[in-house]
Amino acid sequence: MNPKAPIRKLVAEVLAELERLNYAENMCNQYRRFYNRLIAFADSIDETVYSEELGNKYLRIHHHFDLDSYTISSHRTFSCQARCIRVLGDYKLHGAIMRRRTTKAPYERTPQFAEALEGYQKECVQRNYSQQGMRTRVYRTQLFINYLDDCGLSSLSLLTAQHLSNYTRTIAGYHKKSISAILTTLRSFLKFLYLKGYHEKDLSGVVPKLKLPHYPKIPSAWNPEDVKRVLETIDRGNPNGKRDYAILLMVARLGMRVQDIKEIRLTNLNWVARSIEIVQHKTKRTVSYPILDGIGWAIIDYLKNGRPQTESPHLFIRHHAPFETFGPHANLHNIITKYTRLAGIKMRTGAAQGMHSLRHTLASVLLEQETPLPVISEILGHMSTMSTSVYLKIDLEGLRKCALDPDEVFQYDDI
């Protein structure tokens, strides 16, 4: 790009590029309004060429912040204004609109423990923990070493049982499950410190154990008729509807997890064998789902008439520019919430109504059809039938068959 290009020409090229990338009309108008105010400001101070200094000056005078003081905790309106300025600077330097993701600053509070924390993170990766599991373990470990830092501890080799006792008192008011999870992470971290030579003693045995009875919650299941109403509510005449219908159908009919659906690639579709072959995100096992007739036609309709032109290898993508796969933490809850409201379905108080609840509904229907538990476990992708057995609690018809007749029992009182 020409570094001396007039600001008006630069703005015109940026707006044209936004339209070429299929940014929404409202978004393009938002950029246009911001740049018109920026051009008016440049004219008022006799500036004809855009520079980062000019952009920062405009932000300071009209919005009371600049790119140097902007942080992720700033108000969201600031993020829009900062984004407009950064897009202009990126295009001037690189001739392209670059995606920027503002991420949390790296953990730097306790530099004396940085090496051990980094080593523990690598250990978690080697243990093949899930991303969510590793993130929560590392976060709990950070809280612990923050406490040690507040206590003035300069080295992990100085850690004592008294420090651990005092720390456990700080979490005494937490929920029992939270306490159990924190103590488990603490034992894991202490074992790591001993094995890697950060401490001469294995203090993991000092950490108390909290016994929790295993009472899994009763899964929330939909009325099958309500699932049918939700699917019928979807407007399959527009691209969003075609995509959402295919996604909801795959959860409701195949019991697929949302994360697995997001990770489906076009190459995973085996049309000859009529199957979807993927490696499950949670279990890391290779599984094959059948492409049932309704699901197959929904996918074909989406690919032919709904999916935007994109180089993304994933089957389902976002429908706003840039057209990429859903984010790693997107649970697609907004999709099912939207159509639940349109269908006028009111869930009972406290009942789960997210995507995962459709898996519960499928399990309930299969149980009513007297499908063997191992088969249901295979369909839902459970590692063990123990995970599936919790659904027996929602098989009302099966439970009724197990009920005793009190009158019949009383007949044998005198025996």
Buried (B, 14 or more C-beta within 10 A) or exposed (E): EEEEBBBBEBBEBBBEBBEEEBBEEEEBEBBBEBBEEBBEBBEEEEBEBBBBEBBBBBBBEEBEBBBEEBEEEBEEEBEEBBBBBBBBBBBBEEEEBEEEEEEEEEBEEBEEBBEBBEBBBEBBEEEEBBEEEBBBBBEBBBBBBBBBBEEEBEEBEEBEEEBBEEBBEEBEEEEEEEBBBBBBBBBBBBBBBBEBEBBEBEBBEBBEEBEEEEEEEEBBBBEBEBBEBBBEBBEBEEBBBBBBBBBBBBBBBBBBBBBBBBBBEEEBBEEEEEBBBBEBBEBEEEBEBEBBEBBBEBBBBBBEEBBBEBEBEBBBBBBEBBBBBBEEEBBBEEBBEBBBEEBEBEBEEEEBBBBBBBBBBBBBBBBBEEEEBEEBBEBBBBEEBEEBBBBEEBBEEEEEEEEEEEEEEEEEEEE
